[in-house]
Amino acid sequence: MRKDERLLSELAVLAMKALLYLLLCGTFFLHMEKNNPQIMLLSRTAAVSLLMFFAFGLAMLSVYGGFAVGRQKSKPIIISLSLATAMTDAMTYLQLQIMNVNAARNDHLVLFGPDIWLLLRAFIVQVVLIVLFVRAANRIYFRFHAPQACLLVARDVDEAPEIARKIERLPLQYAVGRICGLNDPELDAALVACDTVFLCGLPVAERTRLTERAYAMGKNVYARMDLADAITYGAEHVILDDLPFLDMESSGLSIEQRFVKRAMDIAVSLPAVVLLSPLMLLCALAIKCGDRGPVIYRQKRATRAGRVFEIYKFRTMRPHGGEGLQHSATKDDDRITPVGRVLRRCRLDELPQLFNILKGDMSLVGPRPEMLENVMQYTRELPEFSYRLKVKAGLTGYAQIEGKYNTSPRDKMILDMLYIERYSAWLDVKLLLRTLTVFFKSDSTEAFGDGPAKEKDGPSPKSAENP
C-alpha cells in the first residue's frame, strides 16, 4: 500500500476519534438540557459542566484506554470507551445536580429525579455511537493496513507455537509467518523479510543484539518481559556526576506509601461493606437455602512477607466433597452448587474479602493471595515468585485484571512485579476502576486443565468436616 493511502486512512481515523468525543459530549448536554436549560447557555453551570466532562473524561480515558483503533479488536475498545463514558456521565451528572441545589431550582440534592432517565437515555445513545464509530474506524484502518508479517524468535522452540497462537488472537494485526531459534541458519533472512519481530525467552546478550539489529532496520520489536525487565520498569533515572544510572529499589513500598495505601483501603472498604451488606445478606441466604451448608469458608493464604491469614469467601461448592476438595475447579465441575455458579460468574463470592481488607490481612489492590501449597510449589520451581510478597495480597490487581484464571505462575509473577515496581495511589485507583472490565472478559475465568497453575475453590477439608 502506498504511503499516501496509509496516511489518509490514519487521518480519517483521527477525525472519527475527534468527532466521536464531541458527539459523546454533545449527546450528554443535549439530553440534560430538557430539564436543565442553563446547561446550554452562557452560564456558570454550563462552563463548570463542560470543564467537568472534558477533565474527567480525559482521566477516564487514561484509565480504560481511548480510541485504540488498529491495536485492539472492536469489542474491548467498545467496552473501554463505554465504561469511560459512563463514569464521565455519572460524575458530570452528580456535579450538575449539586449545582442545582439553589433557591431557583431545588432546596435539596435530587439524584434520582426526572433527570436520571435523561441520563440513561443519553448513555444508550452514546453506546450506539461508540459501537458505530469503533466498528467503522476499525474497518477503515484494516482496509488499508494488512496484518504485520511477524517473525517469532524463541529460545524454546517447543513453546513457540503456543506463543504464536496467543499473538494470532489478533489476526488483523499480526500474522506469524516464521518461527526461528537462535541457531536457525535462516534467521537473518527472516529478520529482513518481516515487519515485526517477537523475542521470547532469549539470553540477555542475544536479545540485545537482535533488538539493536531490528531497530536499525526499522522493524517493530516486541520482547517478552522477564523479571529483570519488571524490576527496571520502575527504576528511577539518576545522574551521578555525568554517568546515567537506573536506581532500582528492592525494599518494596516505603512507609509513606504503605500509610497511604492502608488509608485508601479503609476509606473504600468500610463504606463498601455498609453499602453492599444487603447484597451480601442475600448471597448468604441463597447459599443457606440452597443446601443448608455453611455460608462462609476459610482458607489459609499468604500475604506480605509470607504472613499467613485466613481468607473469607462465600462457599460455592458442596460442603461434603470428599477427596474432590483436593482438586481445582474445572469447567462444568459437579461440585459447584447452582447458587455457587451464579456467585462465581458474577464474582460475588469474593465480597467477604472486604472484611479481610478491613482487618489488614489484605489490600484492595495487590497480588492474588495464593494458597500456601501453591506458594511453596511455585517458589520451588520459580524462586523469584516470592518477590511478589513484598506487598499485601489484594482483592484485585494487575495480574487479576490482565491475566486469566489459568495464567502461568511466571507470567502472574511478572504482572505482579510490574505493579509493585510502579506503585502509586493513582495506579491503585486506575486498577480499581479497571476491575470492571473483568466482568466483560469471557476468558478471565477459564477453568484449569492439566497444568501447575491450580488453585482450590471450595472449603478446605477441615471446614468440610465441620459444616
N, C-alpha and C positions, 0 to 999 in steps of 0.2 A: 504494500500500500504506500502511496506517495505521502511525503511529509505534510503537504498542504491539506490533504484529506484528513489525516490524523489530527492536525491542529484544529481544523474546522469542527471535527467531532468533539474534541475536548472543550472548545469554546461553546459549543451547543450545550454540552452537559453542564458547564459552569453557569450559563444563562438560565438553564432549567433549575439549577440549585438556587440561584438568587431569586428567581420568580416564585419558587415553591415557598421559600421562607417568607416572602412578602405576602403571599396568599394565605399562609397559615396565620400570620398576624392579622391580616385584614378580615379573615373569617371570624376570628375571636371578637374583634372590635365591632363588626357589623351586626353580629348576633346580640352582643351585650347592649348595643345602642337602643334596642327596643324599649328596655326599661331604664336605661341609663343614657339619655341623650347627651349629657355633658361629656361623655367619653369621646364623642366625635366633634367637639367644639374646641376652640382655643381656650382651654381651661387648665387649671392646676391638676385636676383629676385625669384629664387626657394625657398631659405631659408625664405625670408620675406613672400612669398605667403603661404608657408606651415605653418608658425607660425600664420599668419592671419587666415587661415582656421580653425586651431585647437582652437585658442584662442577665436575667435568669435563664433565658433561652440559650445564650452562649454558654453559661455554666453547665446546663443540662446536656448540651451537645458535646462538651468536653468529657462528660461522664459516660454517656451512652454511645458517642460516636455520631458523626454527621452523615452527610450525603456521600457515603463511601462507594459510589458507583465505580465499577471496574475492579474493585478489590474484594468485594463480597457478593454473595448471592442476593437476590432481591429480598427474600424473606427476612434475614437478620437485619437488613437495612430498614425495612418497613417497621419491624418490631422496635428497633432502637429509636428511630425518629418518632414513632407513635408514643413511646414512653417519655421521651424528652418533651414532646408537645403536651402530653397530659400533665406532666409536672409543671411546665411553664404556665399552662392554662390555670391550673389549680392555684398556684401562687399569685398570679395576676388577679384572679377572681377574688381570692382572700383579701388582697390589698384593696381592690375596688370596694368590697363590702365594708371594710374598715373605714374607708374614706366616706362611705355613705352614711355613717353614723354622725349625723349633724341635725341642726334644727330644721332644715329644709327637707330632709329625707327620712331617716329613721332615728328613733331615740335609743335603739339598742342594736347590737350586731345580729344580722339575719343571714345565716349561712345557707339555710335550706328553704328559701322562699321561691318565688317565681323565677328568679334568675338562674337557679340550679338547672332548670330544664333547658334554658337557653344555652348554658354551658355544655350540657350533654349533647344537644343538637349541634353545637359548633364543633365539638370534638369528633362527632361522627362524620361531618363534612370534611374535617381536616384529615381524618384517616383515609377517606376516599381519595382526597387529593394526593396524599403521600403514596398510596398504592399506585395510582395512575402515573405520577411523575417518576417514581423509582423504576417501575417496570419499563416505561418509555425510555428513560435515560439509559438504563442498562442495555436495552435493545439497540439504541443508537450507538452506544460505546462499543459493544461487541460486534456490531455490524462492520466497524472499521478497525477493530483490534482483534486479530487472530490470537488463539492461545499461544503463550510463550513456549518455544521449544526448550525443554529443560534437560539438563544433564544432572544426574544424581551420582555423586562420588561418595562412596561409603567404605568405611574400614571393614565392616562386617557385611559382606555381600549377601549373606543369607537373610539378614534383617532388612535389606534394601527393598525388596518387593512390598513389604508391609508399609514402609515409609512412603514409597511411591503411591501406594493405594490411598494413603491419607492426603497426599498432595493433590491427587487427581479427584478428590471430592469437590474440587473447584475446576471442573473440566473446561469452562470457558476461559479461565485464566491460565491454566498450566497443562502442558502435555509432556509427560516424561518420556522422552524418546530413547535415551541411553542410560544405562546403569554401569558404572565403572568402578573397579577397585583401584587402589593406588598404583599397583603394578601392571595395570592394563596397558598394553602397547598402543591402544587407540585412544588413550586419554587425551593427548594433546590435540588430536584431530577433532575429537568430540567437543572439547572446550572451545575450539574455534567455531564450530558449527552451531552451537547452542545460543539461545538468548539469555538464559538464566541458568545458574549452577547452584545446586544444593549440596552443601558439605556436611556430612553426618559422621560423627564419631572419629574424626581424623586426629592423629597426633598434632600437637601444637605447631611444630615446625612445618609439617606438610600443609596444615590448614592455612598457616600464614602465607606460605609460598603460593598456594593456589588462589587465595584471596587477592593477593597483590597482582598476580597474573591476570585474573579475571577482571579486576578493577581497571588495570591498564588497558584491557581490551574493550572496555565499555560494557561489560556484562553485569547483569544483576546478580548479586550474591546473597544466598541465604545460608547461614551457618547454624546448625543445630546447637543450642546452648548446652554448656556443661557447667559444673559447679564454679569453675574459675570465672566464667562469663557472668554468672549470677552475682558473685562477690564484687567483681569490678563494676557491675552495673550501677551500684550505689556509691561508688568511690567518689571522694571529693578531689577535685583537681587543685594541687598546690604547687607553688614555685619556690624551691629552695635555692637561694642565690639566683642563678639563671637556669636551673635544671627543673624541668617539669616532672612531677611525680603524681601517682594516684595514691591517695591516703585511704586505706581500707580498714575500717574499724572491725573488730571481731568480738565486741562485748555485748552485742545486741542493742536493745533500746537504752537510752540514757534515763536517769532518774526523772528528769523533766518530762520526757516522752511517756514514761510509764505512768506518771501522775496524770497527764492529760488523757491518756488512753483509759485509765480507770475512771476518771471523772465522766468521760463520754459514755462508758459502759453503764454507769449508774444512771446518768441523765436520760438514757434511751431505754434501758431495760425496765426500770421501775414504772414509768408511765405505760410501757408496753404490757407489763403484767396486769396492770389495772384495766387497761382498755380491752385486752384480749381474754380477760378472766371469764366472761360469758361463753366465748368460743371454746376455751379450754374445758369449761364445765360440760358443754355439750359433747365434746370429744370423750370425756371421761364417762359420761352417762351412756354413750353409744357403745363404748368398749365393754362396760359392765353389763349392759343389757344383751350384748352380743353373745357372750359365753360365760358370764358370771366370774370370769377370772380377774386377776389383778389389773389395775389400770396402768400403773407405772412399773417399769422395770429399771433396775440399776445395773450398771456395768462399769468395771474398773477401766479407766483410761489414763493416759499420760498427758501432762501439761508442761508448763515451763520448768526447765531444769530437771525433767523426768519425774516431777512430783505426781503421785498417784491420787486420783479422785474418783468419785462415783458419778457417772453421767446419768441424767434423768431423761427418759423418753417415754412417750405413750407406747404401750405394748401393741404390736401389730401382728404378732404370731400367737399360735395356740400356746396356752400356759403349760401344757404337758406334751412336749415334743420328743421326749426320749433322746436317743442318740442324734436325732435330726438337728438338735440345738447346737451341735458341734460344727455344723456346716453353714456356709454363707447362703444368703437368699439367692435364688435363681429365678429366671423367668417362669411364671406360672407355678411358683412354689406352693404346694398344697398346705404348707404350714402357716401361710399368711391368711389371716381371717378376712372375711368380706369387709368388715369395718377397717381392718388394717390396710387393705388395698387402697381404700379411699384416702386414708390418712397419709400413706406413703406417696400417693400420686400428687397430693396437694401439699406435701411437706409439713403437714400439721403435726406429725409425730415428733418433730423437733422442738415444738413450743416449750415443753417443760425445761429445756436447757436455759431459758431465761432466768430460772432460779439458780442454776449453776453460775450464771454471769453475775447475778446479784451477790452470791456468796463469795465471788472472787476466784472460783475454780477455772472459769473460762473468760474469754473476752468476746465482744460482738464480732470482731474480725481477727482472724489468725489461722494458723494451720489446723487442719482437721484433727480432732482428738482421736488418736489411734488406740486400739486395744493393746494391752501390754504384750500379748503374744506376737502381734504384728510388729511392734516396736523392736522386740528382741530379734525377730526373724529378719526384718528389713535391715537392722543395724549390723547383723552378721554378714549379710550379703552386700550391704552398701553402708560402710561405716559412717560416711558423711551424712546419712539420714538423720543422725542425732542432732545435727546443726539446727534443724527446724524447731528444736525445743528451746531455742533462745528466747522465745516469746510464748505467751499463754496460748493454749488451743482456742480456736474460735468457732462461733456458730456458723459464720460464713467466711470466705477468704478467696484469695486469688485462685488456688487450686480447685476449690469447690465451684467457682463460677466458670473458669475457663476449661477445667478438666471434666472428666466423666467419672462415673462411679468406679469404673474399672481401669482408670488411667494407671499406668505403671508407677510403682513407688519412686523410681528415679525421676520421672517427669513431675510427679507431685512434689518431690523434694526441690526440684529446680524452681517450680512455680512459687512454692513457699519461701524459698530463699530470695526470690525477686521481691516479694512483699517485705520481708524482713530488712533487706538492704536499702529499700527505698521508702521505708515507713514515714508517714506523716499523718497528721489528723485529717487533712484533706483527702489523702488516699483512703483512709477508713470510711469517710463519708461517701466517696465515689464507689467503693466496693459494696457498701450497704445498699446504695441505690441500684447498683448494677445487679444485685442479687435477684431483682425482679425478672431479669432476663432468663434466669434458670427455669422459670415456670413455662417458658416457651420453647425450651430445648428438649426435644424428644429423646435425645441420646444422653442426657445428663444423668439418667438413672439406669443405664444399660446394666443388665444383670451380668454376673460373672459366669464365665465358662470355666475351663481349666486354666489355672494360672495362679501366680503367687499373690496378686493384689486382692486378697479376700478379706471380708470383714463380716462378723456376725451381725445380725439384726434381729434380735429376739431376746427373751430372758436368758440369763445365764443359768447353768444347771442348778445353782444354788437357789435362784429365785423360782425355778420351775418346781423344785421340791417343796417350796413353801408358798403356794399360790394364795 
